[in-house]
Amino acid sequence: MQLATEDHPATTRPAGVTRSTSAALALCGALLLGACGAPPATTDPATGTGTAEPSATSSGTASSTGATITVPAYYAGRTGMEGGLEVALYREFHDVPSAGDPVTTALREMLSAPRDPDYSVPWPEGTEVLGVERVQDLVTVDLSAEAATAPPGADEDLAQAAVQQVVHTVTAADPSVAGVQLLVDGSRVPDLWGLGAHAGEALARAQASEVLGPVWVLEPVQGAEVTSPVTLSGEATVFEATVGWDVTDASGTVVAEGFATATEGAPGRGTWSAQVDLEPGEHVVRAFSVSARDGSVVAVDSKAVTVTG
């Protein structure tokens, strides 16, 4: 299923972090390469114009030596949803030294620590990228032997997230890639960690509703310094397109809250936004879904920010 979504470039920045650029997510609706080609163009819901997620090269912020680029990196996060998508993917953009090509650079970055402390790398500690090989529109990623051993507490959801983390990172770094073949120490892995996550053939992106965090906060980014009024925005796959949000101050007191309507409801994925006036100080911005079953808050994505004025 093709989903109309838009990636929002960060308009605020963490201290010491260069402004990241971003672009539209191109989502494929099938798991197998044969069912889906290269990530297709998507439609900007605000303008109705077609856009495509750019490669890390086109979104790179070149230094005087041309050695620094902006790359996408996907990470795993717990959603708090029982009996559903318990582990999902969340995306960050990082400005990093180039490792020679955008895909290799992005893959190495996805194995490093995320900016948001709520996210994690699903692969075992010590996992490295041994090699990246491209033949036409198929990219083969070879991870080191450490990747063959399940990390503590791993389950099928985490294994699936690990596989799709690689697929999403590769296809975001280079949208012309149609399929990703995963190897571990040079060998195919039909079932990652023996937990039921299919990884033995070339894969494309899974449907957003099956792998991406139900609610993303894309703006502001973690650690950002912002001025009031503060724009909150992101993506969501939620019931009746309703996204809840709130902001707490340094004492944990809720100082603002409300609801936003995404441009598309579940199982589709839409964009959402809100604007809020905040006093100077440290704040935590949260966006979430409210469970249709019991009214509980689930699928929380949060960002710690500093309002400077």
Rosetta blueprint (number, residue, H / E / L):
1 M L
2 Q L
3 L L
4 A L
5 T L
6 E L
7 D L
8 H L
9 P L
10 A L
11 T L
12 T L
13 R E
14 P E
15 A L
16 G L
17 V L
18 T L
19 R L
20 S L
21 T L
22 S L
23 A L
24 A L
25 L L
26 A L
27 L L
28 C L
29 G L
30 A L
31 L L
32 L E
33 L H
34 G H
35 A H
36 C L
37 G L
38 A L
39 P L
40 P L
41 A L
42 T E
43 T E
44 D L
45 P L
46 A L
47 T L
48 G L
49 T L
50 G E
51 T E
52 A L
53 E L
54 P L
55 S L
56 A L
57 T L
58 S L
59 S L
60 G L
61 T L
62 A L
63 S L
64 S L
65 T L
66 G L
67 A L
68 T E
69 I E
70 T E
71 V E
72 P E
73 A E
74 Y E
75 Y E
76 A E
77 G E
78 R E
79 T L
80 G L
81 M L
82 E L
83 G L
84 G L
85 L L
86 E L
87 V E
88 A E
89 L E
90 Y E
91 R E
92 E E
93 F E
94 H E
95 D E
96 V E
97 P E
98 S L
99 A L
100 G L
101 D L
102 P H
103 V H
104 T H
105 T H
106 A H
107 L H
108 R H
109 E H
110 M H
111 L L
112 S L
113 A L
114 P L
115 R L
116 D L
117 P L
118 D L
119 Y L
120 S E
121 V L
122 P L
123 W L
124 P L
125 E L
126 G L
127 T L
128 E L
129 V E
130 L E
131 G E
132 V E
133 E E
134 R E
135 V E
136 Q L
137 D L
138 L E
139 V E
140 T E
141 V E
142 D E
143 L E
144 S L
145 A H
146 E H
147 A H
148 A H
149 T L
150 A L
151 P L
152 P L
153 G L
154 A L
155 D L
156 E H
157 D H
158 L H
159 A H
160 Q H
161 A H
162 A H
163 V H
164 Q H
165 Q H
166 V H
167 V H
168 H H
169 T H
170 V H
171 T H
172 A H
173 A H
174 D L
175 P L
176 S L
177 V L
178 A L
179 G E
180 V E
181 Q E
182 L E
183 L E
184 V E
185 D L
186 G L
187 S E
188 R E
189 V L
190 P L
191 D E
192 L E
193 W L
194 G L
195 L L
196 G L
197 A E
198 H E
199 A L
200 G L
201 E L
202 A L
203 L E
204 A L
205 R L
206 A L
207 Q L
208 A H
209 S H
210 E H
211 V H
212 L E
213 G L
214 P L
215 V E
216 W E
217 V E
218 L E
219 E E
220 P L
221 V L
222 Q L
223 G L
224 A E
225 E E
226 V E
227 T L
228 S L
229 P L
230 V E
231 T E
232 L E
233 S E
234 G E
235 E E
236 A E
237 T L
238 V L
239 F H
240 E H
241 A H
242 T E
243 V E
244 G E
245 W E
246 D E
247 V E
248 T E
249 D E
250 A L
251 S L
252 G L
253 T L
254 V E
255 V E
256 A E
257 E E
258 G E
259 F E
260 A E
261 T E
262 A L
263 T L
264 E L
265 G L
266 A L
267 P L
268 G L
269 R L
270 G E
271 T E
272 W E
273 S E
274 A E
275 Q E
276 V E
277 D L
278 L L
279 E L
280 P L
281 G E
282 E E
283 H E
284 V E
285 V E
286 R E
287 A E
288 F E
289 S E
290 V E
291 S L
292 A L
293 R L
294 D L
295 G L
296 S L
297 V E
298 V E
299 A E
300 V E
301 D E
302 S E
303 K E
304 A E
305 V E
306 T E
307 V E
308 T L
309 G L
